[in-house]
Amino acid sequence: MIVQDIALLLLYLGHKSHIPSLWIKSVGVAVGLPIFTIFIVLTIFLLRVLLRARQLVVLSDEPQTVIGKPLLFPMIFNHKRFVPVKDQFSNRFLAVGVPVGLRCRIGNLLAVDDTTLDLHCPPGQGWSWKRALSHLSCWFSFDSERYLHRGSHELDLREKLDGFLRSENQDPEKWPYAYLVGIPQFLGWSRSVVSWWYLYTEERELDAMILEINNSYDEKRNIFMKVSRVSEQPLKTSASSKTAEYLDDFYKVRSLSSLPQSTFYKGTWTKTIFASVFEKVDGLVTNRFMDPLQPTSWKPNASFSNMTTIGESGEVKMATRMTCCETPIDPTQMSSFQLLKFLLQWTVPGILTTAHIVFQALRIHYTGLMKMYAKTPVRAGSVARHATKPEIDLEPFFRAYLASCVEKHPYPVQVTYLPCRSSNNETIHLRSPSCEKDHSSIRYVSIEPTDPAFYTRVINYTSIETALDTELHPTGLHADPSSQRLLVSDQALLASILGSPSSQKSDAFKTTNIPPALSWYQKSTIPPFMDDFVSTSSDPASRAVYFSIAAKQRLIDRYALGSETLLGVYTFLGSCLLRWVVLETLTLGSDLSAGDTQMALTSSAIYLLLMMGFRTIGGVLLRF
């Protein structure tokens, strides 16, 4: 905020002085200084990467055996469409491969599962020095928080993999070795279309795969599949493949090579995610993979992965081919000059991946080749976009409402509540009191919101019946007509639990604790059922949190087209206008001539002190 104060002050002084040179200097300082600062920081950042030794340093104390070692994969993505129109495009990006379970650093180039780094910004938290320095401590970072289910930064990649396999009813001990190829983070930015998990048997042969499919809406689907050999002719392996090597100077990490029995492996899976704006959700996808850890299988432009989408009638609709420009690179063996050339060549394409995909989609849409489909809610098993802080803060209130209804239900029922998977991997089981007496006739129902925006929508419904009717209604969208924003296994049972007489609003629910100002934001004169519940069932502190969020959300819905970003633009413009008015008041609206230096300095000092005072008072008020 202080930067915003100073920038606006410089622009104001330049405007009021009517001296062209001062105006130009003010604009130059306001715009040029941040650009120059960024350039200096990135230059120092790059020098730290190039000048520090790039030995692998293990971050765990226990000795371990892994398969493979950290490698850099410079890749080219080739996408070709055959039906209903013919089209193709390509893109470049850098992938990094790491042994699953290995926590390490390679100089200032790569950090893998380094728990000392603060790399993730929780929703609602802004910029911090610690987070900025963490990102600047390593050029690329690779950590478990972004993979499989979101969150659980305290778990390493191996622990998250084992948990995912158990959720798929698989035994993690079948695959003691695993290798992950994904897109690393650069200064907190990463855009990964697909991440590949290679699962190896005790004999070190590729046996299963996990694909993490990410779409442009920040949604993902984790797909487990068994793979089979394309041919039964054993692959010739080098002599070094049968011997182990140590990756670090302290002989803690022993690395084994894979022992593939085929050059390529294949597998199929059903597409149940809105992966492309031009495709329906359903579809069959076939894959052909190469074992990335066997050097003898690599040739120039070798096919790293082939992905083919099959239509309902069996025709090939799309084909995606990933090729590696060269043999995977061991970063510990690169010279500083090789590393400099490599980073300048491959860092920027990864940053521009999203922009390139959006450009190609707009080109196809506006040239009339194909029309975009509207985005559909995710299906069960998929992970929705990241939740915002208001959505995360509202979820416990809806959970409390469910628990209250189940507690009051007269019959034995168990509700399995799965909070939206975008920010939570919990499974909550709620049982009515009568379950303790009658175990034989318990009825079961599960409920899962597919979209974190459910928690900001549900606070606006006047009754739970209206909420269920709306959220359970199929969207009818062309890409997935049967998709729903709320998934319920037994709609009739859930309606009876939430709509039972003991759960209904009574006359005592007359919004006695609802702030009167809140009604100004409401579209209906009837208060929402969640407002009634919170006003009678929560403590004063929780009520204050809920109603402050509800007021802001209704303000966004009413005046900012439902966009928190647009409200932020309103706030920014309003704050700039307020600052300008303060400056006009301090200078009495008069122009500043060359001789008014003392007046300009005095006004500037008072202005900055006032802004600091306003922020201090605002921070104190927000605590109450």
C-alpha positions as CSV (number, residue, x, y, z in Angstrom):
1,M,0.0,0.0,0.0
2,I,2.9,2.4,0.7
3,V,4.1,1.9,-2.9
4,Q,0.6,2.9,-4.1
5,D,0.7,6.0,-1.9
6,I,4.1,7.1,-3.2
7,A,3.3,6.4,-6.9
8,L,0.1,8.4,-6.7
9,L,1.9,11.2,-4.9
10,L,4.5,11.5,-7.6
11,L,1.9,11.5,-10.4
12,Y,-0.1,14.2,-8.5
13,L,2.9,16.4,-8.0
14,G,3.8,16.0,-11.7
15,H,0.3,16.9,-12.7
16,K,-0.1,19.9,-10.5
17,S,3.4,21.4,-11.2
18,H,2.6,22.0,-14.9
19,I,6.3,21.4,-15.6
20,P,6.7,18.9,-18.4
21,S,10.1,17.7,-17.2
22,L,8.8,17.0,-13.7
23,W,5.7,15.2,-15.1
24,I,7.9,13.0,-17.3
25,K,10.3,12.3,-14.4
26,S,7.4,11.4,-12.1
27,V,5.9,8.9,-14.6
28,G,9.4,7.5,-15.3
29,V,10.1,6.9,-11.7
30,A,6.6,5.4,-11.0
31,V,6.9,3.0,-14.0
32,G,10.6,2.6,-14.5
33,L,11.7,1.9,-10.9
34,P,9.7,-1.3,-10.5
35,I,10.9,-2.6,-13.9
36,F,14.5,-1.8,-13.0
37,T,14.1,-3.4,-9.6
38,I,12.7,-6.6,-11.1
39,F,15.6,-6.7,-13.6
40,I,18.2,-6.4,-10.8
41,V,16.5,-9.0,-8.6
42,L,16.3,-11.5,-11.5
43,T,19.9,-10.9,-12.5
44,I,21.1,-11.5,-8.9
45,F,18.8,-14.6,-8.7
46,L,20.3,-16.0,-11.9
47,L,23.9,-15.4,-10.7
48,R,23.2,-17.2,-7.5
49,V,22.0,-20.2,-9.5
50,L,25.0,-20.2,-11.8
51,L,27.8,-19.6,-9.3
52,R,26.8,-22.1,-6.6
53,A,27.9,-25.7,-6.9
54,R,25.2,-28.1,-8.0
55,Q,25.8,-31.2,-5.9
56,L,22.8,-33.1,-4.8
57,V,22.2,-32.5,-1.1
58,V,19.8,-34.8,0.7
59,L,17.3,-33.1,3.1
60,S,16.4,-36.3,5.1
61,D,18.6,-38.2,7.5
62,E,17.4,-41.7,6.7
63,P,19.3,-43.7,4.0
64,Q,17.0,-44.7,1.2
65,T,16.9,-46.5,-2.2
66,V,15.1,-44.8,-5.1
67,I,14.7,-45.4,-8.8
68,G,16.2,-42.9,-11.2
69,K,17.6,-39.4,-10.3
70,P,16.5,-35.8,-10.9
71,L,16.5,-35.1,-14.6
72,L,15.5,-32.2,-16.9
73,F,13.2,-33.0,-19.8
74,P,13.0,-30.3,-22.5
75,M,9.8,-31.3,-24.3
76,I,7.7,-30.4,-27.3
77,F,4.0,-30.8,-27.2
78,N,2.3,-31.6,-30.6
79,H,-1.5,-31.5,-30.7
80,K,-3.4,-32.7,-33.8
81,R,-7.2,-32.8,-34.2
82,F,-8.9,-34.9,-36.9
83,V,-12.6,-34.6,-36.1
84,P,-14.8,-32.6,-36.6
85,V,-12.2,-30.3,-38.2
86,K,-8.5,-30.7,-38.9
87,D,-6.2,-28.5,-36.9
88,Q,-2.8,-28.7,-35.2
89,F,-0.4,-26.7,-33.0
90,S,2.7,-27.2,-30.9
91,N,4.2,-25.8,-27.8
92,R,7.5,-26.1,-25.8
93,F,7.9,-26.6,-22.1
94,L,10.3,-27.9,-19.5
95,A,9.5,-30.9,-17.3
96,V,11.5,-32.2,-14.4
97,G,11.7,-35.8,-13.3
98,V,12.3,-36.7,-9.6
99,P,12.4,-40.0,-7.7
100,V,9.3,-40.2,-5.5
101,G,10.3,-40.0,-1.9
102,L,13.6,-38.2,-2.4
103,R,13.8,-34.8,-0.6
104,C,16.8,-32.9,-1.9
105,R,18.3,-29.7,-3.3
106,I,20.6,-29.2,-6.2
107,G,22.4,-26.0,-5.5
108,N,20.1,-23.0,-6.1
109,L,18.7,-24.7,-9.2
110,L,16.2,-27.2,-7.9
111,A,14.5,-27.9,-4.6
112,V,12.5,-31.1,-4.2
113,D,10.1,-31.3,-1.2
114,D,12.1,-28.8,0.8
115,T,9.8,-28.2,3.8
116,T,11.8,-25.2,5.0
117,L,10.5,-23.1,2.0
118,D,7.3,-21.2,2.2
119,L,6.1,-21.7,-1.4
120,H,2.3,-21.5,-1.1
121,C,0.1,-18.6,-0.4
122,P,-2.9,-19.6,1.6
123,P,-6.2,-18.1,0.3
124,G,-6.7,-14.5,1.6
125,Q,-3.0,-14.0,2.5
126,G,-1.0,-11.4,0.6
127,W,2.6,-11.0,-0.2
128,S,5.2,-11.7,2.4
129,W,9.0,-11.4,2.6
130,K,9.4,-15.0,3.7
131,R,7.5,-16.3,0.7
132,A,9.3,-14.1,-1.7
133,L,12.7,-15.1,-0.4
134,S,11.7,-18.8,-0.5
135,H,10.9,-18.5,-4.2
136,L,14.1,-16.6,-4.8
137,S,16.2,-19.2,-3.0
138,C,15.8,-21.7,-5.9
139,W,15.2,-21.3,-9.6
140,F,12.8,-24.3,-9.8
141,S,10.9,-25.8,-7.0
142,F,9.1,-29.2,-6.9
143,D,6.9,-30.1,-3.9
144,S,4.1,-32.4,-2.8
145,E,1.5,-29.7,-2.1
146,R,0.5,-29.4,-5.8
147,Y,0.3,-33.1,-6.6
148,L,-2.6,-35.6,-6.2
149,H,-5.0,-34.2,-3.6
150,R,-4.3,-30.6,-2.8
151,G,-2.7,-29.5,0.4
152,S,-1.0,-31.7,3.0
153,H,2.3,-29.9,2.5
154,E,3.6,-31.8,5.6
155,L,3.5,-35.1,3.5
156,D,6.2,-35.9,1.0
157,L,5.5,-37.2,-2.5
158,R,5.8,-40.9,-1.4
159,E,3.3,-40.5,1.5
160,K,0.8,-38.7,-0.8
161,L,1.2,-41.5,-3.4
162,D,0.6,-44.2,-0.9
163,G,-2.5,-42.4,0.4
164,F,-3.9,-42.0,-3.2
165,L,-3.2,-45.7,-4.0
166,R,-5.1,-46.8,-0.9
167,S,-8.0,-44.5,-1.9
168,E,-8.0,-46.4,-5.2
169,N,-8.1,-49.8,-3.3
170,Q,-4.6,-50.5,-4.4
171,D,-1.7,-51.9,-2.3
172,P,1.2,-49.4,-2.3
173,E,3.6,-52.3,-1.6
174,K,3.1,-53.6,-5.1
175,W,5.1,-50.6,-6.4
176,P,8.0,-49.9,-4.1
177,Y,9.6,-47.6,-6.6
178,A,8.0,-44.6,-8.3
179,Y,9.2,-41.7,-10.5
180,L,7.4,-38.4,-11.2
181,V,7.7,-36.2,-14.2
182,G,6.0,-32.8,-13.9
183,I,6.3,-29.1,-14.5
184,P,8.3,-27.3,-11.8
185,Q,7.4,-24.0,-10.2
186,F,9.3,-20.8,-11.2
187,L,8.8,-17.9,-8.9
188,G,5.5,-19.4,-7.7
189,W,4.2,-20.0,-11.3
190,S,3.5,-23.3,-12.9
191,R,1.1,-24.5,-15.6
192,S,1.0,-28.2,-15.9
193,V,-1.3,-29.9,-18.4
194,V,-0.3,-33.4,-17.4
195,S,1.9,-34.9,-14.7
196,W,3.1,-38.5,-15.1
197,W,3.7,-40.9,-12.2
198,Y,5.6,-44.1,-13.2
199,L,5.1,-47.0,-10.8
200,Y,7.6,-49.8,-10.8
201,T,7.5,-53.3,-9.4
202,E,10.1,-54.9,-7.2
203,E,11.7,-56.1,-10.4
204,R,11.9,-52.5,-11.5
205,E,9.6,-52.8,-14.5
206,L,7.0,-50.2,-15.3
207,D,3.6,-51.7,-14.2
208,A,1.2,-48.8,-13.6
209,M,0.7,-45.1,-14.2
210,I,-1.0,-42.2,-12.6
211,L,-1.9,-39.3,-14.9
212,E,-2.8,-35.9,-13.3
213,I,-4.9,-34.1,-15.9
214,N,-5.2,-30.3,-15.4
215,N,-7.5,-28.1,-17.4
216,S,-7.5,-24.4,-17.9
217,Y,-10.0,-23.8,-15.1
218,D,-7.7,-25.0,-12.4
219,E,-9.5,-28.3,-12.1
220,K,-7.8,-31.7,-12.1
221,R,-8.4,-35.4,-12.3
222,N,-6.1,-38.1,-11.0
223,I,-6.3,-41.2,-13.2
224,F,-4.8,-44.6,-12.1
225,M,-4.3,-47.3,-14.7
226,K,-2.3,-50.5,-15.2
227,V,-0.1,-50.6,-18.2
228,S,1.0,-53.5,-20.4
229,R,3.9,-54.1,-22.7
230,V,3.5,-53.1,-26.4
231,S,5.8,-56.0,-27.4
232,E,7.2,-59.0,-25.6
233,Q,10.7,-58.5,-27.0
234,P,12.9,-57.6,-24.1
235,L,14.7,-54.2,-24.4
236,K,18.4,-54.3,-24.4
237,T,19.7,-52.6,-21.3
238,S,23.1,-51.1,-20.7
239,A,25.5,-52.7,-18.2
240,S,25.2,-49.7,-15.9
241,S,21.5,-50.3,-15.5
242,K,22.2,-53.3,-13.4
243,T,24.4,-51.5,-10.9
244,A,23.4,-48.9,-8.3
245,E,24.9,-45.5,-7.9
246,Y,24.9,-43.1,-5.0
247,L,23.5,-39.6,-5.7
248,D,25.1,-37.7,-2.8
249,D,28.5,-37.3,-1.3
250,F,27.5,-38.9,2.0
251,Y,26.2,-42.1,0.4
252,K,22.7,-41.8,1.8
253,V,20.7,-42.2,-1.4
254,R,21.2,-45.2,-3.6
255,S,19.8,-44.9,-7.1
256,L,18.7,-47.9,-9.2
257,S,17.9,-47.9,-12.9
258,S,14.7,-49.4,-14.3
259,L,14.7,-52.7,-16.1
260,P,12.0,-52.4,-18.8
261,Q,11.0,-55.5,-20.8
262,S,9.6,-53.4,-23.7
263,T,10.4,-50.1,-25.4
264,F,6.8,-48.9,-25.0
265,Y,4.0,-49.6,-22.6
266,K,0.3,-48.9,-23.2
267,G,-2.9,-48.2,-21.2
268,T,-6.4,-46.9,-21.6
269,W,-8.7,-44.7,-19.4
270,T,-12.1,-43.0,-19.5
271,K,-12.1,-39.3,-19.7
272,T,-14.3,-37.8,-17.0
273,I,-13.0,-34.2,-16.9
274,F,-13.7,-31.2,-19.0
275,A,-10.2,-31.2,-20.4
276,S,-10.9,-29.2,-23.5
277,V,-13.4,-26.4,-24.2
278,F,-14.1,-28.1,-27.5
279,E,-14.8,-31.6,-26.2
280,K,-17.5,-33.3,-24.2
281,V,-16.6,-34.8,-20.8
282,D,-17.0,-38.4,-21.8
283,G,-14.5,-40.2,-24.0
284,L,-12.0,-43.0,-24.2
285,V,-8.3,-42.2,-24.2
286,T,-5.4,-44.6,-25.2
287,N,-1.9,-43.9,-24.1
288,R,1.5,-45.2,-25.1
289,F,4.4,-44.5,-22.8
290,M,8.2,-44.9,-22.8
291,D,10.1,-45.7,-19.7
292,P,11.9,-42.4,-19.0
293,L,14.6,-43.9,-16.9
294,Q,16.2,-46.2,-19.5
295,P,18.8,-44.4,-21.6
296,T,18.9,-47.1,-24.3
297,S,15.2,-46.3,-25.2
298,W,16.0,-42.7,-26.1
299,K,16.5,-41.6,-29.6
300,P,16.4,-38.2,-31.3
301,N,12.8,-36.8,-30.8
302,A,11.7,-40.0,-29.1
303,S,8.0,-40.2,-28.3
304,F,7.8,-39.6,-24.6
305,S,4.0,-40.1,-24.5
306,N,1.3,-40.6,-27.1
307,M,-2.3,-39.8,-26.1
308,T,-5.2,-40.6,-28.5
309,T,-8.8,-39.6,-27.9
310,I,-11.4,-42.0,-29.4
311,G,-14.9,-40.9,-30.3
312,E,-18.1,-42.8,-29.5
313,S,-18.2,-44.4,-32.9
314,G,-14.5,-45.5,-32.7
315,E,-12.9,-42.8,-34.8
316,V,-9.7,-41.0,-33.7
317,K,-10.6,-37.4,-32.7
318,M,-7.3,-36.1,-31.4
319,A,-3.7,-37.2,-31.0
320,T,-1.2,-35.6,-28.6
321,R,2.5,-36.4,-28.9
322,M,5.1,-35.5,-26.4
323,T,8.7,-35.6,-27.6
324,C,11.9,-34.8,-25.9
325,C,14.3,-32.6,-27.8
326,E,17.3,-34.4,-26.4
327,T,18.4,-37.0,-23.9
328,P,17.2,-36.1,-20.4
329,I,19.8,-33.9,-18.7
330,D,21.4,-34.5,-15.3
331,P,21.6,-31.0,-13.8
332,T,24.5,-31.9,-11.6
333,Q,26.7,-32.5,-14.7
334,M,26.0,-29.2,-16.4
335,S,28.6,-26.4,-16.6
336,S,27.6,-22.9,-15.7
337,F,27.6,-21.9,-19.4
338,Q,25.4,-24.8,-20.4
339,L,23.0,-24.1,-17.5
340,L,22.8,-20.4,-18.5
341,K,21.9,-21.2,-22.1
342,F,19.4,-23.9,-21.0
343,L,17.6,-21.6,-18.5
344,L,17.3,-18.7,-20.9
345,Q,16.0,-21.1,-23.6
346,W,13.5,-23.1,-21.5
347,T,12.2,-21.0,-18.5
348,V,10.1,-18.6,-20.5
349,P,8.2,-21.2,-22.6
350,G,6.9,-22.8,-19.4
351,I,5.6,-19.4,-18.1
352,L,3.8,-18.7,-21.4
353,T,2.1,-22.2,-21.6
354,T,-1.3,-20.8,-20.4
355,A,-1.2,-17.8,-22.7
356,H,-0.3,-20.1,-25.7
357,I,-3.2,-22.5,-24.9
358,V,-5.7,-19.6,-24.5
359,F,-4.5,-18.1,-27.8
360,Q,-4.9,-21.3,-29.7
361,A,-8.4,-21.8,-28.2
362,L,-9.5,-18.3,-29.2
363,R,-8.1,-18.8,-32.7
364,I,-10.1,-22.0,-33.2
365,H,-13.2,-20.4,-31.8
366,Y,-13.1,-17.0,-33.6
367,T,-12.0,-18.5,-37.0
368,G,-15.2,-20.6,-36.9
369,L,-13.5,-24.0,-36.8
370,M,-15.2,-25.0,-33.6
371,K,-17.3,-23.4,-30.9
372,M,-16.4,-23.5,-27.2
373,Y,-18.6,-25.4,-24.8
374,A,-19.5,-23.8,-21.4
375,K,-17.6,-25.3,-18.5
376,T,-19.4,-28.0,-16.6
377,P,-19.2,-28.9,-12.9
378,V,-16.6,-31.5,-12.1
379,R,-17.7,-35.1,-11.6
380,A,-17.1,-37.1,-8.4
381,G,-13.5,-38.0,-8.1
382,S,-12.2,-34.9,-9.7
383,V,-10.7,-31.9,-7.9
384,A,-12.3,-28.5,-8.4
385,R,-10.5,-25.2,-8.7
386,H,-8.7,-23.7,-5.6
387,A,-11.1,-22.3,-3.1
388,T,-11.1,-18.7,-2.1
389,K,-10.7,-17.6,1.6
390,P,-14.5,-16.8,1.9
391,E,-15.4,-20.2,0.5
392,I,-13.0,-21.9,3.0
393,D,-14.3,-19.8,5.9
394,L,-18.0,-20.6,5.1
395,E,-17.6,-24.3,4.8
396,P,-17.5,-25.0,8.6
397,F,-20.9,-23.2,8.9
398,F,-22.5,-25.5,6.3
399,R,-20.9,-28.5,8.0
400,A,-22.3,-27.3,11.4
401,Y,-25.8,-27.0,9.7
402,L,-25.6,-30.6,8.5
403,A,-24.5,-31.8,11.9
404,S,-27.3,-30.0,13.6
405,C,-29.9,-31.5,11.2
406,V,-28.6,-35.0,11.7
407,E,-28.5,-34.5,15.4
408,K,-32.2,-33.6,15.5
409,H,-33.3,-36.4,13.0
410,P,-35.6,-38.9,14.8
411,Y,-34.6,-42.0,12.8
412,P,-31.2,-43.8,12.5
413,V,-29.3,-42.2,9.6
414,Q,-25.6,-41.7,8.7
415,V,-24.6,-38.8,6.5
416,T,-21.2,-39.0,4.8
417,Y,-20.2,-35.5,4.0
418,L,-17.3,-34.9,1.6
419,P,-16.2,-31.2,1.6
420,C,-15.3,-29.8,-1.8
421,R,-12.1,-31.5,-2.8
422,S,-10.5,-28.2,-3.9
423,S,-9.2,-27.5,-0.4
424,N,-10.1,-30.5,1.8
425,N,-9.5,-34.2,1.6
426,E,-11.5,-35.1,4.7
427,T,-14.5,-37.5,4.9
428,I,-16.9,-36.7,7.7
429,H,-19.4,-39.2,9.0
430,L,-22.4,-37.8,10.9
431,R,-24.8,-40.1,12.8
432,S,-28.1,-39.4,14.4
433,P,-28.5,-40.3,18.1
434,S,-30.9,-43.1,17.4
435,C,-28.1,-45.0,15.6
436,E,-26.8,-46.0,19.0
437,K,-29.9,-47.9,19.7
438,D,-30.8,-49.4,16.3
439,H,-27.8,-50.5,14.3
440,S,-29.7,-52.7,11.9
441,S,-31.9,-50.1,10.2
442,I,-29.4,-47.3,9.6
443,R,-29.9,-45.6,6.3
444,Y,-27.0,-44.0,4.5
445,V,-26.6,-40.9,2.3
446,S,-23.5,-39.1,1.0
447,I,-23.3,-35.4,0.0
448,E,-20.5,-33.7,-1.9
449,P,-20.4,-30.2,-3.4
450,T,-18.5,-30.3,-6.7
451,D,-17.6,-26.6,-6.7
452,P,-16.3,-24.4,-3.8
453,A,-18.6,-21.6,-4.9
454,F,-21.4,-23.8,-3.4
455,Y,-20.6,-22.4,0.0
456,T,-21.1,-18.8,-1.2
457,R,-24.3,-19.7,-3.1
458,V,-25.9,-21.7,-0.3
459,I,-25.9,-18.7,2.1
460,N,-28.3,-16.9,-0.3
461,Y,-31.1,-19.4,-0.4
462,T,-34.2,-18.7,1.6
463,S,-34.9,-22.3,2.4
464,I,-33.0,-25.6,2.3
465,E,-35.7,-27.0,-0.1
466,T,-34.9,-24.2,-2.6
467,A,-31.2,-24.9,-2.2
468,L,-31.5,-28.6,-2.9
469,D,-33.9,-28.1,-5.9
470,T,-31.4,-25.7,-7.5
471,E,-28.1,-27.4,-6.7
472,L,-29.3,-30.9,-7.5
473,H,-30.9,-29.9,-10.8
474,P,-28.8,-31.2,-13.8
475,T,-27.1,-28.3,-15.6
476,G,-28.1,-29.5,-19.1
477,L,-24.8,-28.1,-20.5
478,H,-23.9,-29.6,-23.8
479,A,-20.5,-30.9,-22.7
480,D,-22.1,-32.9,-19.8
481,P,-25.9,-32.5,-19.6
482,S,-26.3,-34.6,-16.5
483,S,-23.7,-32.7,-14.4
484,Q,-24.7,-31.3,-11.0
485,R,-23.2,-28.8,-8.6
486,L,-24.1,-31.0,-5.7
487,L,-23.7,-34.8,-5.6
488,V,-26.1,-36.8,-3.4
489,S,-26.5,-40.5,-3.3
490,D,-30.1,-40.5,-2.0
491,Q,-31.8,-37.2,-2.6
492,A,-35.1,-38.2,-1.0
493,L,-33.4,-39.2,2.3
494,L,-31.2,-36.1,2.4
495,A,-34.3,-33.9,1.8
496,S,-36.1,-35.7,4.7
497,I,-33.1,-35.1,7.0
498,L,-32.6,-31.5,6.2
499,G,-36.3,-30.7,5.8
500,S,-37.6,-32.6,8.9
501,P,-39.9,-30.7,11.3
502,S,-37.2,-30.7,14.0
503,S,-34.8,-29.1,11.5
504,Q,-37.2,-26.4,10.2
505,K,-37.2,-22.8,11.3
506,S,-39.4,-22.0,14.2
507,D,-40.9,-18.7,15.3
508,A,-37.9,-18.3,17.5
509,F,-35.7,-18.1,14.4
510,K,-36.8,-14.6,13.8
511,T,-33.3,-13.3,12.9
512,T,-32.8,-11.7,16.3
513,N,-29.1,-11.7,15.9
514,I,-28.9,-10.8,12.2
515,P,-27.3,-7.4,11.6
516,P,-29.9,-5.0,10.3
517,A,-27.5,-3.6,7.7
518,L,-27.3,-7.1,6.1
519,S,-30.8,-6.8,4.7
520,W,-29.6,-4.0,2.5
521,Y,-27.6,-6.5,0.4
522,Q,-30.3,-9.1,0.2
523,K,-32.4,-9.6,-2.9
524,S,-35.3,-11.0,-0.9
525,T,-37.2,-9.8,2.1
526,I,-37.1,-13.4,3.5
527,P,-33.8,-14.0,5.3
528,P,-31.7,-17.0,4.1
529,F,-32.0,-20.1,6.1
530,M,-28.2,-20.1,6.8
531,D,-28.5,-16.7,8.3
532,D,-31.2,-18.0,10.7
533,F,-29.1,-21.0,11.6
534,V,-26.0,-19.0,12.4
535,S,-27.8,-16.3,14.3
536,T,-29.3,-18.8,16.7
537,S,-26.6,-21.5,16.9
538,S,-23.3,-19.8,16.8
539,D,-21.3,-17.8,19.4
540,P,-20.9,-14.0,18.9
541,A,-17.4,-14.3,17.4
542,S,-18.5,-16.9,14.8
543,R,-21.6,-14.8,14.0
544,A,-19.4,-11.8,13.3
545,V,-17.2,-13.8,10.9
546,Y,-20.1,-15.3,9.1
547,F,-22.1,-12.1,8.6
548,S,-19.0,-10.1,7.5
549,I,-18.4,-12.7,4.8
550,A,-22.0,-12.9,3.9
551,A,-22.3,-9.1,3.6
552,K,-19.2,-8.9,1.3
553,Q,-20.4,-11.8,-0.9
554,R,-23.9,-10.2,-1.3
555,L,-22.2,-6.9,-2.2
556,I,-20.1,-8.7,-4.8
557,D,-23.2,-10.5,-6.2
558,R,-25.2,-7.3,-6.4
559,Y,-22.7,-4.8,-7.6
560,A,-19.7,-6.6,-9.0
561,L,-21.3,-9.3,-11.2
562,G,-20.3,-12.0,-8.8
563,S,-16.6,-11.3,-9.3
564,E,-14.3,-10.6,-6.3
565,T,-11.7,-9.4,-8.7
566,L,-14.1,-6.8,-10.1
567,L,-14.8,-5.7,-6.5
568,G,-11.0,-5.4,-6.0
569,V,-10.9,-3.1,-9.1
570,Y,-13.7,-1.0,-7.6
571,T,-11.8,-0.8,-4.3
572,F,-8.5,0.2,-6.0
573,L,-10.1,2.9,-8.0
574,G,-12.0,4.2,-5.0
575,S,-8.8,4.3,-2.9
576,C,-7.0,6.2,-5.7
577,L,-9.9,8.7,-5.8
578,L,-9.8,9.1,-2.0
579,R,-6.0,9.7,-2.1
580,W,-6.5,12.3,-4.9
581,V,-9.2,14.1,-2.8
582,V,-6.9,14.2,0.2
583,L,-4.1,15.7,-1.9
584,E,-6.5,18.3,-3.4
585,T,-7.6,19.2,0.1
586,L,-4.0,19.6,1.4
587,T,-3.0,21.8,-1.5
588,L,-6.3,23.7,-1.5
589,G,-6.7,22.6,-5.2
590,S,-4.0,25.1,-6.3
591,D,-1.3,24.5,-8.8
592,L,2.3,24.0,-7.6
593,S,4.7,26.4,-9.2
594,A,8.5,26.1,-9.1
595,G,8.6,28.2,-5.9
596,D,6.2,26.1,-4.0
597,T,8.7,23.5,-2.9
598,Q,8.0,23.9,0.8
599,M,4.3,23.6,0.3
600,A,4.8,20.5,-1.8
601,L,7.0,18.8,0.8
602,T,4.7,19.7,3.6
603,S,1.6,18.4,1.8
604,S,3.5,15.2,0.9
605,A,4.5,14.6,4.5
606,I,1.0,15.2,5.8
607,Y,-0.5,13.0,3.1
608,L,1.8,10.0,3.8
609,L,1.2,10.4,7.6
610,L,-2.6,10.5,7.0
611,M,-2.4,7.3,4.8
612,M,-0.4,5.5,7.5
613,G,-3.0,6.6,10.1
614,F,-5.9,5.5,8.0
615,R,-4.4,2.0,7.5
616,T,-3.6,1.7,11.3
617,I,-7.1,2.7,12.3
618,G,-8.6,0.3,9.6
619,G,-6.5,-2.6,10.9
620,V,-7.6,-1.9,14.5
621,L,-11.3,-1.8,13.5
622,L,-11.0,-5.0,11.5
623,R,-10.0,-6.8,14.7
624,F,-13.3,-6.0,16.2
